[in-house]
C-alpha cells in the first residue's frame, strides 16, 4: 500500500492496492465514545474460503461516500453504523493488528453488495509496513 492514487493497481498485479491516505472503516455507532471505540466494534463479515474454512473480513473503503453507502445498506436492516477514518496509516496499521487478535482474517476493499475484493489482513499489514515513509 502506498500514499499514491487510491484504487490504482500498478502493473495489473491483483495483489497490489494503492490507498491515498488512511482508509475508512465502519463501526457500531453506539460503541464510539470520546476515546474512540474497541476493535470489536469494527464491522466484520463471515465467509467461507474455497476449502470451506470459516473466515472473517472487515470492509475497508478508499472513499467516504462508499463507506456511507455501505452503512446505509446496514441501516436498512436496523444496524446503526458510522464511517470512521484513522488519523493516519500508522494508526490504521495498529488497528489492523488489533483486528487480527479479534479473529479478522481478511480485508475487503471497497466491497459491493454482491462481491468484495478480499485480501489477507496480514498482507495488508505487510504492505503498510513496507510503504515509503
VMD Tcl script that builds the backbone (N, CA, C; Angstrom):
set m [mol new atoms 399]
animate dup $m
set s [atomselect $m all]
$s set {name element resname resid chain x y z} {
  {N N UNK 1 A 0.844 -1.173 0.000}
  {CA C UNK 1 A 0.000 0.000 0.000}
  {C C UNK 1 A 0.884 1.227 0.000}
  {N N UNK 2 A 0.348 2.293 -0.520}
  {CA C UNK 2 A 1.145 3.480 -0.673}
  {C C UNK 2 A 0.276 4.718 -0.521}
  {N N UNK 3 A 0.877 5.845 -0.441}
  {CA C UNK 3 A 0.132 7.095 -0.372}
  {C C UNK 3 A -0.087 7.676 -1.763}
  {N N UNK 4 A -0.119 6.853 -2.793}
  {CA C UNK 4 A -0.322 7.310 -4.154}
  {C C UNK 4 A -1.814 7.412 -4.453}
  {N N UNK 5 A -2.196 7.203 -5.711}
  {CA C UNK 5 A -3.595 7.305 -6.122}
  {C C UNK 5 A -4.407 6.132 -5.605}
  {N N UNK 6 A -5.554 6.422 -5.012}
  {CA C UNK 6 A -6.433 5.367 -4.487}
  {C C UNK 6 A -6.978 4.540 -5.632}
  {N N UNK 7 A -6.975 3.238 -5.432}
  {CA C UNK 7 A -7.615 2.352 -6.368}
  {C C UNK 7 A -6.768 1.912 -7.543}
  {N N UNK 8 A -5.638 2.516 -7.785}
  {CA C UNK 8 A -4.803 2.112 -8.918}
  {C C UNK 8 A -4.136 0.782 -8.626}
  {N N UNK 9 A -3.966 -0.016 -9.650}
  {CA C UNK 9 A -3.280 -1.293 -9.491}
  {C C UNK 9 A -2.095 -1.304 -10.452}
  {N N UNK 10 A -0.897 -0.965 -9.970}
  {CA C UNK 10 A 0.264 -0.881 -10.851}
  {C C UNK 10 A 0.608 -2.233 -11.446}
  {N N UNK 11 A 0.914 -2.253 -12.720}
  {CA C UNK 11 A 1.347 -3.477 -13.375}
  {C C UNK 11 A 0.277 -4.546 -13.443}
  {N N UNK 12 A -0.937 -4.223 -13.084}
  {CA C UNK 12 A -2.017 -5.192 -13.161}
  {C C UNK 12 A -1.934 -6.296 -12.120}
  {N N UNK 13 A -1.114 -6.153 -11.100}
  {CA C UNK 13 A -0.980 -7.176 -10.074}
  {C C UNK 13 A -2.176 -7.106 -9.141}
  {N N UNK 14 A -2.988 -8.167 -9.121}
  {CA C UNK 14 A -4.200 -8.151 -8.301}
  {C C UNK 14 A -3.917 -8.145 -6.808}
  {N N UNK 15 A -2.664 -8.397 -6.416}
  {CA C UNK 15 A -2.312 -8.378 -5.000}
  {C C UNK 15 A -1.819 -7.018 -4.533}
  {N N UNK 16 A -1.839 -6.027 -5.421}
  {CA C UNK 16 A -1.414 -4.685 -5.050}
  {C C UNK 16 A -2.616 -3.767 -5.067}
  {N N UNK 17 A -2.688 -2.916 -4.070}
  {CA C UNK 17 A -3.787 -1.967 -3.992}
  {C C UNK 17 A -3.243 -0.707 -3.359}
  {N N UNK 18 A -3.329 0.393 -4.062}
  {CA C UNK 18 A -2.804 1.654 -3.553}
  {C C UNK 18 A -3.911 2.429 -2.860}
  {N N UNK 19 A -3.568 3.046 -1.753}
  {CA C UNK 19 A -4.538 3.802 -0.978}
  {C C UNK 19 A -3.978 5.188 -0.708}
  {N N UNK 20 A -4.778 6.211 -0.995}
  {CA C UNK 20 A -4.370 7.587 -0.702}
  {C C UNK 20 A -4.881 7.951 0.683}
  {N N UNK 21 A -3.978 8.059 1.616}
  {CA C UNK 21 A -4.366 8.420 2.970}
  {C C UNK 21 A -5.026 7.268 3.705}
  {N N UNK 22 A -5.327 7.476 4.959}
  {CA C UNK 22 A -5.964 6.416 5.746}
  {C C UNK 22 A -7.355 6.102 5.199}
  {N N UNK 23 A -7.673 4.829 5.044}
  {CA C UNK 23 A -8.995 4.467 4.542}
  {C C UNK 23 A -10.068 4.525 5.624}
  {N N UNK 24 A -11.291 4.311 5.209}
  {CA C UNK 24 A -12.465 4.358 6.083}
  {C C UNK 24 A -12.895 2.956 6.470}
  {N N UNK 25 A -13.384 2.810 7.700}
  {CA C UNK 25 A -13.986 1.567 8.175}
  {C C UNK 25 A -15.378 1.897 8.691}
  {N N UNK 26 A -16.165 0.872 8.928}
  {CA C UNK 26 A -17.482 1.057 9.542}
  {C C UNK 26 A -17.435 0.514 10.957}
  {N N UNK 27 A -17.964 1.300 11.897}
  {CA C UNK 27 A -18.004 0.878 13.295}
  {C C UNK 27 A -19.428 1.038 13.821}
  {N N UNK 28 A -19.743 0.263 14.847}
  {CA C UNK 28 A -21.047 0.381 15.501}
  {C C UNK 28 A -21.129 1.765 16.125}
  {N N UNK 29 A -22.123 2.537 15.707}
  {CA C UNK 29 A -22.231 3.933 16.145}
  {C C UNK 29 A -22.315 4.056 17.658}
  {N N UNK 30 A -23.022 3.144 18.317}
  {CA C UNK 30 A -23.198 3.227 19.771}
  {C C UNK 30 A -21.906 2.942 20.537}
  {N N UNK 31 A -20.929 2.328 19.888}
  {CA C UNK 31 A -19.679 1.964 20.560}
  {C C UNK 31 A -18.642 3.081 20.516}
  {N N UNK 32 A -18.896 4.124 19.720}
  {CA C UNK 32 A -17.927 5.205 19.572}
  {C C UNK 32 A -18.096 6.195 20.711}
  {N N UNK 33 A -17.003 6.420 21.427}
  {CA C UNK 33 A -17.016 7.365 22.537}
  {C C UNK 33 A -15.916 8.386 22.367}
  {N N UNK 34 A -15.714 9.237 23.370}
  {CA C UNK 34 A -14.688 10.277 23.275}
  {C C UNK 34 A -13.273 9.709 23.135}
  {N N UNK 35 A -13.067 8.477 23.587}
  {CA C UNK 35 A -11.744 7.862 23.485}
  {C C UNK 35 A -11.656 6.865 22.333}
  {N N UNK 36 A -12.603 6.937 21.405}
  {CA C UNK 36 A -12.572 6.019 20.269}
  {C C UNK 36 A -13.564 4.886 20.448}
  {N N UNK 37 A -13.131 3.676 20.094}
  {CA C UNK 37 A -14.008 2.510 20.139}
  {C C UNK 37 A -13.156 1.260 20.275}
  {N N UNK 38 A -13.746 0.190 20.792}
  {CA C UNK 38 A -12.992 -1.069 20.882}
  {C C UNK 38 A -12.912 -1.725 19.501}
  {N N UNK 39 A -11.875 -2.508 19.240}
  {CA C UNK 39 A -11.749 -3.143 17.921}
  {C C UNK 39 A -12.936 -4.052 17.601}
  {N N UNK 40 A -13.599 -4.563 18.610}
  {CA C UNK 40 A -14.759 -5.431 18.375}
  {C C UNK 40 A -15.926 -4.666 17.756}
  {N N UNK 41 A -15.890 -3.329 17.805}
  {CA C UNK 41 A -16.967 -2.516 17.226}
  {C C UNK 41 A -16.825 -2.337 15.720}
  {N N UNK 42 A -15.671 -2.718 15.168}
  {CA C UNK 42 A -15.469 -2.619 13.720}
  {C C UNK 42 A -16.293 -3.713 13.043}
  {N N UNK 43 A -16.991 -3.341 11.983}
  {CA C UNK 43 A -17.826 -4.306 11.268}
  {C C UNK 43 A -16.977 -5.432 10.714}
  {N N UNK 44 A -17.496 -6.632 10.868}
  {CA C UNK 44 A -16.835 -7.813 10.315}
  {C C UNK 44 A -17.907 -8.720 9.735}
  {N N UNK 45 A -17.567 -9.362 8.649}
  {CA C UNK 45 A -18.499 -10.241 7.948}
  {C C UNK 45 A -17.852 -11.606 7.760}
  {N N UNK 46 A -18.629 -12.639 7.975}
  {CA C UNK 46 A -18.120 -14.008 7.859}
  {C C UNK 46 A -18.293 -14.533 6.434}
  {N N UNK 47 A -17.360 -15.394 6.026}
  {CA C UNK 47 A -17.438 -16.070 4.729}
  {C C UNK 47 A -16.668 -17.369 4.838}
  {N N UNK 48 A -16.805 -18.218 3.844}
  {CA C UNK 48 A -16.023 -19.459 3.778}
  {C C UNK 48 A -15.062 -19.364 2.615}
  {N N UNK 49 A -13.801 -19.776 2.844}
  {CA C UNK 49 A -12.855 -19.784 1.738}
  {C C UNK 49 A -13.154 -20.998 0.859}
  {N N UNK 50 A -12.474 -21.144 -0.269}
  {CA C UNK 50 A -12.801 -22.218 -1.215}
  {C C UNK 50 A -12.784 -23.629 -0.614}
  {N N UNK 51 A -11.975 -23.851 0.428}
  {CA C UNK 51 A -11.957 -25.199 1.026}
  {C C UNK 51 A -12.998 -25.356 2.139}
  {N N UNK 52 A -13.831 -24.326 2.342}
  {CA C UNK 52 A -14.901 -24.405 3.322}
  {C C UNK 52 A -14.532 -23.921 4.712}
  {N N UNK 53 A -13.310 -23.427 4.889}
  {CA C UNK 53 A -12.882 -22.928 6.201}
  {C C UNK 53 A -13.545 -21.583 6.499}
  {N N UNK 54 A -14.050 -21.412 7.721}
  {CA C UNK 54 A -14.661 -20.121 8.069}
  {C C UNK 54 A -13.598 -19.031 8.178}
  {N N UNK 55 A -13.911 -17.871 7.634}
  {CA C UNK 55 A -13.028 -16.710 7.648}
  {C C UNK 55 A -13.870 -15.484 7.990}
  {N N UNK 56 A -13.203 -14.391 8.319}
  {CA C UNK 56 A -13.887 -13.143 8.642}
  {C C UNK 56 A -13.154 -11.990 7.969}
  {N N UNK 57 A -13.929 -11.077 7.380}
  {CA C UNK 57 A -13.289 -9.886 6.817}
  {C C UNK 57 A -13.961 -8.628 7.338}
  {N N UNK 58 A -13.200 -7.544 7.285}
  {CA C UNK 58 A -13.755 -6.242 7.620}
  {C C UNK 58 A -13.738 -5.390 6.358}
  {N N UNK 59 A -14.851 -4.718 6.053}
  {CA C UNK 59 A -14.873 -3.831 4.892}
  {C C UNK 59 A -14.001 -2.598 5.131}
  {N N UNK 60 A -13.221 -2.234 4.129}
  {CA C UNK 60 A -12.367 -1.048 4.186}
  {C C UNK 60 A -12.647 -0.251 2.912}
  {N N UNK 61 A -12.816 1.050 3.074}
  {CA C UNK 61 A -13.214 1.900 1.955}
  {C C UNK 61 A -12.162 2.966 1.679}
  {N N UNK 62 A -11.927 3.216 0.398}
  {CA C UNK 62 A -10.965 4.237 -0.003}
  {C C UNK 62 A -11.622 5.599 -0.154}
  {N N UNK 63 A -12.936 5.647 0.075}
  {CA C UNK 63 A -13.692 6.866 -0.150}
  {C C UNK 63 A -14.814 6.957 0.890}
  {N N UNK 64 A -15.012 8.137 1.448}
  {CA C UNK 64 A -16.057 8.342 2.449}
  {C C UNK 64 A -17.444 8.009 1.897}
  {N N UNK 65 A -17.734 8.422 0.671}
  {CA C UNK 65 A -19.056 8.168 0.090}
  {C C UNK 65 A -19.360 6.675 -0.017}
  {N N UNK 66 A -18.354 5.878 -0.367}
  {CA C UNK 66 A -18.560 4.427 -0.434}
  {C C UNK 66 A -18.882 3.862 0.950}
  {N N UNK 67 A -18.195 4.364 1.972}
  {CA C UNK 67 A -18.452 3.905 3.337}
  {C C UNK 67 A -19.863 4.285 3.777}
  {N N UNK 68 A -20.295 5.494 3.445}
  {CA C UNK 68 A -21.639 5.947 3.805}
  {C C UNK 68 A -22.684 5.086 3.112}
  {N N UNK 69 A -22.468 4.801 1.825}
  {CA C UNK 69 A -23.421 3.954 1.091}
  {C C UNK 69 A -23.537 2.571 1.712}
  {N N UNK 70 A -22.421 1.988 2.074}
  {CA C UNK 70 A -22.439 0.661 2.695}
  {C C UNK 70 A -23.139 0.712 4.050}
  {N N UNK 71 A -22.858 1.741 4.831}
  {CA C UNK 71 A -23.534 1.892 6.123}
  {C C UNK 71 A -25.041 1.976 5.918}
  {N N UNK 72 A -25.458 2.603 4.820}
  {CA C UNK 72 A -26.876 2.709 4.509}
  {C C UNK 72 A -27.526 1.360 4.258}
  {N N UNK 73 A -26.783 0.424 3.665}
  {CA C UNK 73 A -27.363 -0.906 3.438}
  {C C UNK 73 A -27.577 -1.629 4.762}
  {N N UNK 74 A -26.693 -1.396 5.718}
  {CA C UNK 74 A -26.877 -1.984 7.050}
  {C C UNK 74 A -28.024 -1.289 7.782}
  {N N UNK 75 A -28.167 0.029 7.594}
  {CA C UNK 75 A -29.237 0.776 8.257}
  {C C UNK 75 A -30.604 0.242 7.837}
  {N N UNK 76 A -30.707 -0.188 6.587}
  {CA C UNK 76 A -31.964 -0.757 6.107}
  {C C UNK 76 A -32.329 -2.022 6.883}
  {N N UNK 77 A -31.324 -2.664 7.480}
  {CA C UNK 77 A -31.547 -3.874 8.278}
  {C C UNK 77 A -31.594 -3.552 9.780}
  {N N UNK 78 A -31.599 -2.257 10.111}
  {CA C UNK 78 A -31.697 -1.854 11.508}
  {C C UNK 78 A -30.377 -1.791 12.257}
  {N N UNK 79 A -29.258 -1.825 11.538}
  {CA C UNK 79 A -27.936 -1.763 12.173}
  {C C UNK 79 A -27.384 -0.349 11.992}
  {N N UNK 80 A -27.047 0.313 13.103}
  {CA C UNK 80 A -26.582 1.688 13.082}
  {C C UNK 80 A -25.054 1.725 13.054}
  {N N UNK 81 A -24.501 2.048 11.886}
  {CA C UNK 81 A -23.048 2.108 11.713}
  {C C UNK 81 A -22.613 3.517 11.375}
  {N N UNK 82 A -21.336 3.772 11.654}
  {CA C UNK 82 A -20.761 5.088 11.391}
  {C C UNK 82 A -19.427 4.916 10.673}
  {N N UNK 83 A -19.201 5.655 9.582}
  {CA C UNK 83 A -17.874 5.622 8.959}
  {C C UNK 83 A -16.834 6.235 9.899}
  {N N UNK 84 A -15.674 5.622 9.934}
  {CA C UNK 84 A -14.580 6.101 10.776}
  {C C UNK 84 A -13.301 6.077 9.956}
  {N N UNK 85 A -12.532 7.142 10.044}
  {CA C UNK 85 A -11.250 7.212 9.337}
  {C C UNK 85 A -10.137 7.373 10.360}
  {N N UNK 86 A -9.135 6.500 10.263}
  {CA C UNK 86 A -7.972 6.614 11.146}
  {C C UNK 86 A -7.272 7.945 10.900}
  {N N UNK 87 A -6.596 8.421 11.921}
  {CA C UNK 87 A -5.883 9.687 11.801}
  {C C UNK 87 A -4.735 9.600 10.792}
  {N N UNK 88 A -4.114 8.423 10.689}
  {CA C UNK 88 A -3.006 8.237 9.751}
  {C C UNK 88 A -2.816 6.739 9.491}
  {N N UNK 89 A -1.926 6.405 8.570}
  {CA C UNK 89 A -1.722 4.997 8.199}
  {C C UNK 89 A -1.068 4.190 9.320}
  {N N UNK 90 A -0.268 4.819 10.170}
  {CA C UNK 90 A 0.312 4.090 11.304}
  {C C UNK 90 A -0.777 3.622 12.264}
  {N N UNK 91 A -1.744 4.490 12.533}
  {CA C UNK 91 A -2.850 4.103 13.420}
  {C C UNK 91 A -3.750 3.065 12.753}
  {N N UNK 92 A -3.906 3.179 11.442}
  {CA C UNK 92 A -4.677 2.171 10.707}
  {C C UNK 92 A -3.996 0.811 10.827}
  {N N UNK 93 A -2.676 0.791 10.679}
  {CA C UNK 93 A -1.921 -0.460 10.827}
  {C C UNK 93 A -2.112 -1.037 12.234}
  {N N UNK 94 A -2.029 -0.188 13.253}
  {CA C UNK 94 A -2.221 -0.655 14.636}
  {C C UNK 94 A -3.618 -1.240 14.824}
  {N N UNK 95 A -4.623 -0.613 14.219}
  {CA C UNK 95 A -5.987 -1.136 14.316}
  {C C UNK 95 A -6.092 -2.493 13.616}
  {N N UNK 96 A -5.439 -2.637 12.470}
  {CA C UNK 96 A -5.470 -3.934 11.783}
  {C C UNK 96 A -4.872 -5.031 12.656}
  {N N UNK 97 A -3.786 -4.722 13.373}
  {CA C UNK 97 A -3.211 -5.720 14.286}
  {C C UNK 97 A -4.221 -6.092 15.371}
  {N N UNK 98 A -4.955 -5.121 15.882}
  {CA C UNK 98 A -5.983 -5.410 16.885}
  {C C UNK 98 A -7.081 -6.291 16.292}
  {N N UNK 99 A -7.420 -6.052 15.029}
  {CA C UNK 99 A -8.450 -6.864 14.380}
  {C C UNK 99 A -7.983 -8.305 14.184}
  {N N UNK 100 A -6.692 -8.486 13.911}
  {CA C UNK 100 A -6.142 -9.847 13.799}
  {C C UNK 100 A -6.390 -10.600 15.104}
  {N N UNK 101 A -6.126 -9.945 16.221}
  {CA C UNK 101 A -6.298 -10.567 17.537}
  {C C UNK 101 A -7.762 -10.966 17.762}
  {N N UNK 102 A -8.704 -10.190 17.202}
  {CA C UNK 102 A -10.128 -10.490 17.397}
  {C C UNK 102 A -10.656 -11.496 16.375}
  {N N UNK 103 A -9.776 -12.003 15.490}
  {CA C UNK 103 A -10.200 -13.051 14.563}
  {C C UNK 103 A -10.433 -12.636 13.134}
  {N N UNK 104 A -10.174 -11.382 12.789}
  {CA C UNK 104 A -10.345 -10.954 11.404}
  {C C UNK 104 A -9.193 -11.512 10.569}
  {N N UNK 105 A -9.531 -12.159 9.458}
  {CA C UNK 105 A -8.523 -12.797 8.611}
  {C C UNK 105 A -8.272 -12.061 7.299}
  {N N UNK 106 A -9.226 -11.240 6.884}
  {CA C UNK 106 A -9.133 -10.573 5.585}
  {C C UNK 106 A -9.657 -9.139 5.667}
  {N N UNK 107 A -9.293 -8.361 4.664}
  {CA C UNK 107 A -9.811 -7.019 4.457}
  {C C UNK 107 A -10.527 -7.042 3.114}
  {N N UNK 108 A -11.709 -6.446 3.062}
  {CA C UNK 108 A -12.447 -6.322 1.802}
  {C C UNK 108 A -12.411 -4.876 1.354}
  {N N UNK 109 A -11.626 -4.578 0.309}
  {CA C UNK 109 A -11.518 -3.203 -0.172}
  {C C UNK 109 A -12.717 -2.826 -1.025}
  {N N UNK 110 A -13.334 -1.710 -0.674}
  {CA C UNK 110 A -14.476 -1.161 -1.407}
  {C C UNK 110 A -15.480 -2.238 -1.818}
  {N N UNK 111 A -15.989 -3.001 -0.848}
  {CA C UNK 111 A -16.901 -4.089 -1.198}
  {C C UNK 111 A -18.213 -3.577 -1.782}
  {N N UNK 112 A -18.722 -4.332 -2.709}
  {CA C UNK 112 A -20.027 -4.090 -3.308}
  {C C UNK 112 A -20.982 -5.101 -2.701}
  {N N UNK 113 A -22.292 -4.875 -2.800}
  {CA C UNK 113 A -23.226 -5.833 -2.193}
  {C C UNK 113 A -23.038 -7.275 -2.672}
  {N N UNK 114 A -22.687 -7.467 -3.924}
  {CA C UNK 114 A -22.586 -8.835 -4.451}
  {C C UNK 114 A -21.177 -9.421 -4.340}
  {N N UNK 115 A -20.164 -8.585 -4.114}
  {CA C UNK 115 A -18.806 -9.127 -4.056}
  {C C UNK 115 A -17.889 -8.177 -3.287}
  {N N UNK 116 A -16.791 -8.731 -2.834}
  {CA C UNK 116 A -15.775 -7.932 -2.151}
  {C C UNK 116 A -14.407 -8.406 -2.612}
  {N N UNK 117 A -13.493 -7.480 -2.754}
  {CA C UNK 117 A -12.103 -7.804 -3.091}
  {C C UNK 117 A -11.410 -8.136 -1.776}
  {N N UNK 118 A -11.251 -9.431 -1.499}
  {CA C UNK 118 A -10.713 -9.868 -0.213}
  {C C UNK 118 A -9.214 -10.094 -0.295}
  {N N UNK 119 A -8.514 -9.530 0.676}
  {CA C UNK 119 A -7.065 -9.656 0.776}
  {C C UNK 119 A -6.741 -10.098 2.197}
  {N N UNK 120 A -5.873 -11.101 2.358}
  {CA C UNK 120 A -5.489 -11.488 3.722}
  {C C UNK 120 A -4.990 -10.271 4.508}
  {N N UNK 121 A -5.472 -10.127 5.720}
  {CA C UNK 121 A -5.159 -8.939 6.521}
  {C C UNK 121 A -3.650 -8.827 6.777}
  {N N UNK 122 A -2.973 -9.948 6.899}
  {CA C UNK 122 A -1.516 -9.877 7.141}
  {C C UNK 122 A -0.764 -9.326 5.927}
  {N N UNK 123 A -1.285 -9.550 4.714}
  {CA C UNK 123 A -0.669 -8.949 3.521}
  {C C UNK 123 A -0.874 -7.434 3.512}
  {N N UNK 124 A -2.033 -6.993 3.963}
  {CA C UNK 124 A -2.289 -5.554 4.045}
  {C C UNK 124 A -1.351 -4.926 5.069}
  {N N UNK 125 A -1.212 -5.565 6.214}
  {CA C UNK 125 A -0.292 -5.057 7.241}
  {C C UNK 125 A 1.142 -5.022 6.706}
  {N N UNK 126 A 1.544 -6.080 6.018}
  {CA C UNK 126 A 2.888 -6.118 5.443}
  {C C UNK 126 A 3.087 -4.970 4.453}
  {N N UNK 127 A 2.076 -4.705 3.636}
  {CA C UNK 127 A 2.155 -3.588 2.692}
  {C C UNK 127 A 2.301 -2.257 3.413}
  {N N UNK 128 A 1.576 -2.107 4.501}
  {CA C UNK 128 A 1.694 -0.875 5.274}
  {C C UNK 128 A 3.085 -0.731 5.895}
  {N N UNK 129 A 3.629 -1.831 6.381}
  {CA C UNK 129 A 4.960 -1.789 6.986}
  {C C UNK 129 A 6.044 -1.485 5.958}
  {N N UNK 130 A 5.826 -1.900 4.716}
  {CA C UNK 130 A 6.824 -1.722 3.669}
  {C C UNK 130 A 6.641 -0.447 2.837}
  {N N UNK 131 A 5.647 0.355 3.164}
  {CA C UNK 131 A 5.382 1.539 2.348}
  {C C UNK 131 A 6.476 2.589 2.560}
  {N N UNK 132 A 6.698 3.423 1.537}
  {CA C UNK 132 A 7.647 4.525 1.720}
  {C C UNK 132 A 7.109 5.504 2.765}
  {N N UNK 133 A 7.995 5.982 3.579}
  {CA C UNK 133 A 7.566 6.934 4.622}
  {C C UNK 133 A 8.217 8.269 4.422}
}
mol reanalyze $m
mol bondsrecalc $m
mol representation Tube
mol addrep $m
